[in-house]
Amino acid sequence: DIQMTQSPSSVSASVGDRVTITCRASQGISNWLAWYQQKPGKAPKVLIYAASNLQSGVPSRFSGSGSGTDFTLTISSLQPEDFATYYCQQANSFPLTFGGGTKVEIK
Amino acid sequence: QVQLQQSGPGLVKPSQTLSLTCAISGDSVSSNRATWNWIRQSPSRGLEWLGRTYYRSKWYHDYAVSLKSRISITPDTSKNQFSLQLKDVTPDDTAVYFCARDSSGWNFDYWGQGTLVTVSS
């Protein structure tokens, strides 16, 4: 199975801050990567697919980059509604696997 | 607009079978471009993909290897829904279970509301 490792596991930030979350795959996955946002009690919501493509309806302050084994999700200017947990997910091979999550908390 | 509505019991006894259903609106379980998935989430396992069913001129199924002997995902075209059955459950199967659609091969774009299933006597 491909292991997905996210860092950091949590980050404290203020509104307006730039936040960067990284995801590393245990083997190359090309650009078969998606990023999700999850709020308490809700299902995950896709933000980014194919490593860098913004899902329809997602604000442009979210961006993704990377290829191969190393990927990044960036929130350019954190908004109050962005405090949540973020997950990466590889779609390169089965079983599909997720990272352990990064919780973005209010500083 | 696609909606997935989950139903099923929230409490299952050890060794029994967990059964959940996901009713689809706004799409078809027989779609030639979507797959229909089950995913669970627990503090100990995180987000874990369990398996999927999809139709490409015939029905296909893929399952997580760790669950292959216990899991079954079946479509019901008459009701436009799909179901999860997980046999011989243990407390380790306690989790929030989600159904989800993948219409691109890249990601899960629509999710059910989630069902907390507790395995306990």
Interface residues (C-beta under 8 A of the other chain):
Chain A: W32 A34 Y36 G41 K42 A43 P44 K45 V46 Y49 A50 Q55 Y87 Q89 A91 F94 P95 L96 T97 F98 G99 G100 G101
Chain B: G46 L47 E48 W49 D62 A64 V65 F98 A100 S104 G105 W106 N107 F108 D109 W111 G112 Q113 G114
